Amino acid sequence: MRTRLLAGLAIASIGLVSACASTPNAAPTPTTPPVTETSASPTTVPTVPMPPLPKVAAAKETIVKETPPPPAGVPCDAGVDACIDLSANKSWLISDGEVAYGPVPITHGRSGWETPPGTFQVGWKNIDHKSSLFDGAPMPFSVFFNGGIAFHEGSLSELSHGCIHLSHPAAKKYFNALSVGDTVQVVR
């Protein structure tokens, strides 16, 4: 008798599992007849009403992060991380649309070695770089943003071969603040 009762519960469980896969609020369809004892009346499985399925959520909204406008007095576009103004011999570090550092004085490329204007990404950094073109000249705190053109510590009285020369404190600050992939814009 106990075995038959357990078998009946197992069948009831199977019926409930199949009911979970049916449509909402539909009565389960028994797959096998209920187990009965020879001398007793048939065992019935109670019907359990299924709760309605939850409604499908609407598509999520796409959140677009707006680029803050450039800070007042900075001649570069919005969204850049560093700005260089060749005509004013100044540069800035920008963070979240605000000037984070600067303006700082710079020197840039001389005639025949002009620093090209444009928008670039930081490609790599080297804290103790030596020039491969100019007899191993030291270029401390180099942040390369346009091929071989970099921000680095250098003379603020002599023009460069295309790089942006910064004072020692500014070069160190730029090296620590800028990361590979950050945007640098050079304007005339």
C-alpha positions as CSV (number, residue, x, y, z in Angstrom):
1,M,0.0,0.0,0.0
2,R,2.8,2.4,0.9
3,T,4.5,1.7,-2.4
4,R,1.3,2.4,-4.3
5,L,0.8,5.7,-2.5
6,L,4.4,6.8,-3.2
7,A,3.9,5.8,-6.9
8,G,0.7,7.9,-6.9
9,L,2.6,10.9,-5.5
10,A,5.3,10.5,-8.1
11,I,2.7,10.5,-10.9
12,A,1.1,13.5,-9.3
13,S,4.4,15.3,-9.3
14,I,4.9,14.4,-13.0
15,G,1.4,15.8,-13.7
16,L,2.3,19.1,-11.9
17,V,5.6,19.4,-13.7
18,S,3.9,19.1,-17.1
19,A,1.3,21.6,-15.9
20,C,4.1,24.1,-15.3
21,A,4.9,24.0,-18.9
22,S,1.4,24.5,-20.1
23,T,-0.4,27.7,-20.8
24,P,-1.3,30.0,-17.9
25,N,-4.4,29.2,-16.0
26,A,-5.0,26.0,-18.0
27,A,-5.8,22.9,-16.0
28,P,-3.1,20.2,-16.2
29,T,-3.9,17.3,-18.4
30,P,-3.1,14.0,-16.7
31,T,-0.7,11.8,-18.6
32,T,-1.5,8.6,-16.8
33,P,-4.5,7.4,-14.9
34,P,-4.4,7.7,-11.2
35,V,-3.1,4.7,-9.2
36,T,-5.9,2.8,-7.5
37,E,-6.0,0.1,-5.0
38,T,-8.0,-3.0,-5.7
39,S,-10.2,-2.5,-2.7
40,A,-10.3,1.3,-2.5
41,S,-11.7,4.0,-4.5
42,P,-9.5,5.7,-7.1
43,T,-6.9,8.2,-5.8
44,T,-7.3,11.6,-7.3
45,V,-4.7,14.3,-7.7
46,P,-5.8,17.7,-6.7
47,T,-5.6,20.4,-9.4
48,V,-3.4,23.3,-8.5
49,P,-4.2,26.5,-10.2
50,M,-1.2,28.1,-12.0
51,P,-0.5,31.7,-11.3
52,P,-0.4,34.0,-14.4
53,L,3.0,34.3,-16.1
54,P,4.7,37.6,-15.6
55,K,4.4,40.1,-18.4
56,V,7.4,40.5,-20.6
57,A,9.3,43.7,-19.7
58,A,9.6,46.4,-22.3
59,A,12.9,46.9,-24.0
60,K,15.5,48.7,-21.9
61,E,16.2,52.4,-22.7
62,T,19.6,53.1,-24.1
63,I,21.3,55.7,-22.0
64,V,23.5,58.0,-24.1
65,K,26.2,59.8,-22.2
66,E,26.4,63.4,-23.5
67,T,29.8,64.8,-24.1
68,P,30.2,67.9,-22.0
69,P,31.1,71.1,-24.0
70,P,34.7,72.3,-24.0
71,P,35.7,74.5,-21.1
72,A,35.6,78.2,-21.7
73,G,38.8,79.6,-23.2
74,V,40.0,76.2,-24.4
75,P,40.1,76.1,-28.3
76,C,39.6,72.3,-28.7
77,D,36.5,70.3,-29.3
78,A,34.4,68.8,-26.6
79,G,35.4,65.3,-25.3
80,V,39.2,65.6,-25.6
81,D,41.6,64.7,-22.8
82,A,44.4,67.1,-23.8
83,C,44.3,70.3,-25.9
84,I,47.3,71.9,-27.6
85,D,47.0,75.5,-29.0
86,L,50.1,76.0,-31.3
87,S,49.4,79.7,-31.9
88,A,49.2,80.5,-28.2
89,N,51.9,78.0,-27.1
90,K,49.7,76.5,-24.4
91,S,48.2,73.2,-23.5
92,W,45.5,71.9,-21.1
93,L,44.5,68.6,-19.5
94,I,40.7,68.2,-19.6
95,S,38.5,65.9,-17.5
96,D,34.7,65.7,-17.7
97,G,34.5,68.9,-19.6
98,E,36.5,70.9,-17.0
99,V,40.1,72.1,-17.1
100,A,42.0,69.6,-14.9
101,Y,45.4,71.2,-15.4
102,G,46.7,74.2,-17.3
103,P,47.1,76.2,-19.3
104,V,50.8,75.4,-19.3
105,P,53.4,76.9,-21.6
106,I,54.8,74.7,-24.4
107,T,57.1,74.8,-27.3
108,H,56.4,72.8,-30.5
109,G,57.9,72.0,-33.9
110,R,60.2,74.3,-35.7
111,S,60.2,75.0,-39.5
112,G,60.5,71.8,-41.4
113,W,59.5,69.8,-38.3
114,E,56.1,71.4,-37.7
115,T,53.7,69.8,-35.2
116,P,50.7,68.8,-37.3
117,P,47.2,69.8,-36.2
118,G,44.5,67.2,-35.8
119,T,42.9,64.8,-33.3
120,F,44.9,61.8,-32.2
121,Q,44.9,59.0,-29.5
122,V,47.6,58.3,-27.1
123,G,49.4,55.3,-28.5
124,W,52.1,54.6,-25.9
125,K,54.1,56.0,-23.0
126,N,57.7,55.8,-21.9
127,I,59.0,57.4,-18.8
128,D,62.7,57.3,-19.8
129,H,62.5,57.5,-23.6
130,K,65.6,58.3,-25.7
131,S,65.2,59.6,-29.2
132,S,66.1,57.2,-32.0
133,L,66.4,60.0,-34.5
134,F,68.4,62.6,-32.6
135,D,71.4,60.8,-31.1
136,G,69.6,59.3,-28.1
137,A,68.5,62.7,-26.8
138,P,66.5,62.2,-23.6
139,M,62.7,62.6,-23.8
140,P,61.6,62.1,-20.2
141,F,57.9,61.4,-19.4
142,S,57.0,60.8,-23.1
143,V,53.4,60.4,-24.0
144,F,53.2,59.6,-27.7
145,F,50.0,60.6,-29.5
146,N,50.9,60.9,-33.2
147,G,53.4,58.4,-34.3
148,G,56.8,59.7,-33.1
149,I,55.3,63.0,-31.7
150,A,54.9,63.2,-28.0
151,F,54.4,65.4,-25.0
152,H,57.7,65.2,-23.0
153,E,59.9,67.3,-20.8
154,G,62.0,69.7,-22.9
155,S,63.2,73.2,-23.4
156,L,60.5,75.9,-23.2
157,S,62.9,78.4,-25.0
158,E,63.9,76.2,-28.0
159,L,61.5,74.8,-30.7
160,S,61.3,71.0,-31.0
161,H,61.4,68.6,-33.9
162,G,57.6,68.2,-33.7
163,C,57.1,67.2,-30.1
164,I,55.4,69.2,-27.4
165,H,57.9,70.3,-24.9
166,L,56.7,70.8,-21.3
167,S,58.3,71.8,-18.0
168,H,59.4,69.0,-15.7
169,P,56.3,69.3,-13.4
170,A,53.9,69.6,-16.4
171,A,55.5,66.6,-18.2
172,K,55.2,64.5,-15.1
173,K,51.6,65.6,-14.7
174,Y,50.7,64.8,-18.3
175,F,52.5,61.4,-18.1
176,N,50.5,60.4,-15.0
177,A,47.1,61.8,-16.2
178,L,47.0,60.5,-19.8
179,S,46.4,56.9,-20.7
180,V,46.7,54.9,-23.9
181,G,43.6,55.6,-26.0
182,D,43.0,59.1,-24.5
183,T,42.3,61.8,-27.1
184,V,44.7,64.7,-27.8
185,Q,43.7,67.6,-30.1
186,V,46.2,69.9,-31.7
187,V,44.9,73.3,-33.1
188,R,46.6,76.2,-34.8
